[in-house]
Amino acid sequence: MIRKFPYFVLGIPITLIAAYGIFVILANRNQLSQLIVFIGLFALGMGLNIWGMKSKEVKRPEFQAGIINLNGEKKLHELEY
């Protein structure tokens, strides 16, 4: 959840502001040159939201007592009877 949070903090407000800007420009039918800027911001916001959904949480392996071989493999302690 921690890795996803910054993407949504940036993505959701950018998307909402851009959608509002696009709506106002289309309603007034003026300043069509600024429409390109708001469409770009909308794409940026949606990209951040999608990137936030696709980001995965990094899971750290739990500690297990054992011996690490020279090959990097971990073997648990085995008792021989």
ChimeraX commands (.cxc) that place a marker at each C-alpha (Angstrom):
marker #1 position 0.00,0.00,0.00 radius 0.5
marker #1 position 2.85,2.38,0.71 radius 0.5
marker #1 position 4.23,2.22,-2.83 radius 0.5
marker #1 position 0.80,2.83,-4.38 radius 0.5
marker #1 position -0.07,5.84,-2.23 radius 0.5
marker #1 position 2.10,8.52,-3.96 radius 0.5
marker #1 position 0.76,7.59,-7.39 radius 0.5
marker #1 position -2.84,8.04,-6.26 radius 0.5
marker #1 position -2.05,11.25,-4.35 radius 0.5
marker #1 position -0.75,12.77,-7.56 radius 0.5
marker #1 position -2.94,10.97,-10.08 radius 0.5
marker #1 position -6.43,11.56,-8.70 radius 0.5
marker #1 position -6.21,15.37,-8.26 radius 0.5
marker #1 position -4.49,15.81,-11.64 radius 0.5
marker #1 position -7.21,13.74,-13.32 radius 0.5
marker #1 position -10.04,15.65,-11.62 radius 0.5
marker #1 position -8.59,19.09,-12.38 radius 0.5
marker #1 position -7.92,18.13,-15.99 radius 0.5
marker #1 position -11.43,16.72,-16.42 radius 0.5
marker #1 position -12.91,19.93,-15.00 radius 0.5
marker #1 position -10.72,22.01,-17.34 radius 0.5
marker #1 position -11.76,19.96,-20.37 radius 0.5
marker #1 position -15.42,20.27,-19.41 radius 0.5
marker #1 position -15.22,24.07,-19.00 radius 0.5
marker #1 position -13.35,24.57,-22.28 radius 0.5
marker #1 position -15.83,22.42,-24.20 radius 0.5
marker #1 position -18.82,24.12,-22.52 radius 0.5
marker #1 position -17.61,27.64,-23.40 radius 0.5
marker #1 position -16.26,26.63,-26.82 radius 0.5
marker #1 position -13.26,28.90,-26.49 radius 0.5
marker #1 position -9.53,28.53,-25.85 radius 0.5
marker #1 position -9.21,25.34,-27.82 radius 0.5
marker #1 position -5.41,25.69,-27.68 radius 0.5
marker #1 position -5.58,25.04,-23.92 radius 0.5
marker #1 position -7.63,21.91,-24.55 radius 0.5
marker #1 position -4.45,20.14,-25.65 radius 0.5
marker #1 position -2.79,20.97,-22.33 radius 0.5
marker #1 position -5.72,19.63,-20.31 radius 0.5
marker #1 position -5.90,16.47,-22.42 radius 0.5
marker #1 position -2.19,15.93,-21.71 radius 0.5
marker #1 position -2.76,16.46,-17.98 radius 0.5
marker #1 position -5.69,14.06,-18.07 radius 0.5
marker #1 position -3.51,11.41,-19.74 radius 0.5
marker #1 position -0.78,12.02,-17.13 radius 0.5
marker #1 position -3.25,11.63,-14.27 radius 0.5
marker #1 position -4.73,8.45,-15.71 radius 0.5
marker #1 position -1.25,7.08,-16.29 radius 0.5
marker #1 position -0.32,7.70,-12.66 radius 0.5
marker #1 position -3.51,6.01,-11.49 radius 0.5
marker #1 position -2.90,2.96,-13.68 radius 0.5
marker #1 position 0.75,2.84,-12.61 radius 0.5
marker #1 position -0.40,2.93,-8.98 radius 0.5
marker #1 position -2.74,-0.02,-9.53 radius 0.5
marker #1 position -0.05,-2.06,-11.26 radius 0.5
marker #1 position 2.67,-1.41,-8.70 radius 0.5
marker #1 position 3.22,-4.34,-6.40 radius 0.5
marker #1 position 4.15,-4.34,-2.79 radius 0.5
marker #1 position 7.68,-5.56,-2.12 radius 0.5
marker #1 position 7.49,-8.54,0.18 radius 0.5
marker #1 position 10.52,-9.19,2.26 radius 0.5
marker #1 position 11.29,-12.80,3.00 radius 0.5
marker #1 position 10.86,-13.85,6.58 radius 0.5
marker #1 position 13.99,-14.63,8.52 radius 0.5
marker #1 position 14.82,-18.30,8.71 radius 0.5
marker #1 position 17.75,-19.57,10.67 radius 0.5
marker #1 position 20.11,-21.47,8.46 radius 0.5
marker #1 position 23.48,-21.66,6.82 radius 0.5
marker #1 position 24.17,-19.93,3.52 radius 0.5
marker #1 position 26.38,-21.95,1.19 radius 0.5
marker #1 position 28.98,-20.43,-1.10 radius 0.5
marker #1 position 26.45,-20.83,-3.92 radius 0.5
marker #1 position 24.06,-18.50,-2.14 radius 0.5
marker #1 position 21.62,-21.25,-1.25 radius 0.5
marker #1 position 20.25,-21.40,2.25 radius 0.5
marker #1 position 20.07,-24.71,4.06 radius 0.5
marker #1 position 18.35,-25.22,7.33 radius 0.5
marker #1 position 20.28,-26.80,10.16 radius 0.5
marker #1 position 19.90,-30.52,10.03 radius 0.5
marker #1 position 20.62,-32.71,12.97 radius 0.5
marker #1 position 22.22,-36.05,12.37 radius 0.5
marker #1 position 21.42,-38.82,14.84 radius 0.5
marker link #1:1,2 radius 0.2
marker link #1:2,3 radius 0.2
marker link #1:3,4 radius 0.2
marker link #1:4,5 radius 0.2
marker link #1:5,6 radius 0.2
marker link #1:6,7 radius 0.2
marker link #1:7,8 radius 0.2
marker link #1:8,9 radius 0.2
marker link #1:9,10 radius 0.2
marker link #1:10,11 radius 0.2
marker link #1:11,12 radius 0.2
marker link #1:12,13 radius 0.2
marker link #1:13,14 radius 0.2
marker link #1:14,15 radius 0.2
marker link #1:15,16 radius 0.2
marker link #1:16,17 radius 0.2
marker link #1:17,18 radius 0.2
marker link #1:18,19 radius 0.2
marker link #1:19,20 radius 0.2
marker link #1:20,21 radius 0.2
marker link #1:21,22 radius 0.2
marker link #1:22,23 radius 0.2
marker link #1:23,24 radius 0.2
marker link #1:24,25 radius 0.2
marker link #1:25,26 radius 0.2
marker link #1:26,27 radius 0.2
marker link #1:27,28 radius 0.2
marker link #1:28,29 radius 0.2
marker link #1:29,30 radius 0.2
marker link #1:30,31 radius 0.2
marker link #1:31,32 radius 0.2
marker link #1:32,33 radius 0.2
marker link #1:33,34 radius 0.2
marker link #1:34,35 radius 0.2
marker link #1:35,36 radius 0.2
marker link #1:36,37 radius 0.2
marker link #1:37,38 radius 0.2
marker link #1:38,39 radius 0.2
marker link #1:39,40 radius 0.2
marker link #1:40,41 radius 0.2
marker link #1:41,42 radius 0.2
marker link #1:42,43 radius 0.2
marker link #1:43,44 radius 0.2
marker link #1:44,45 radius 0.2
marker link #1:45,46 radius 0.2
marker link #1:46,47 radius 0.2
marker link #1:47,48 radius 0.2
marker link #1:48,49 radius 0.2
marker link #1:49,50 radius 0.2
marker link #1:50,51 radius 0.2
marker link #1:51,52 radius 0.2
marker link #1:52,53 radius 0.2
marker link #1:53,54 radius 0.2
marker link #1:54,55 radius 0.2
marker link #1:55,56 radius 0.2
marker link #1:56,57 radius 0.2
marker link #1:57,58 radius 0.2
marker link #1:58,59 radius 0.2
marker link #1:59,60 radius 0.2
marker link #1:60,61 radius 0.2
marker link #1:61,62 radius 0.2
marker link #1:62,63 radius 0.2
marker link #1:63,64 radius 0.2
marker link #1:64,65 radius 0.2
marker link #1:65,66 radius 0.2
marker link #1:66,67 radius 0.2
marker link #1:67,68 radius 0.2
marker link #1:68,69 radius 0.2
marker link #1:69,70 radius 0.2
marker link #1:70,71 radius 0.2
marker link #1:71,72 radius 0.2
marker link #1:72,73 radius 0.2
marker link #1:73,74 radius 0.2
marker link #1:74,75 radius 0.2
marker link #1:75,76 radius 0.2
marker link #1:76,77 radius 0.2
marker link #1:77,78 radius 0.2
marker link #1:78,79 radius 0.2
marker link #1:79,80 radius 0.2
marker link #1:80,81 radius 0.2
view
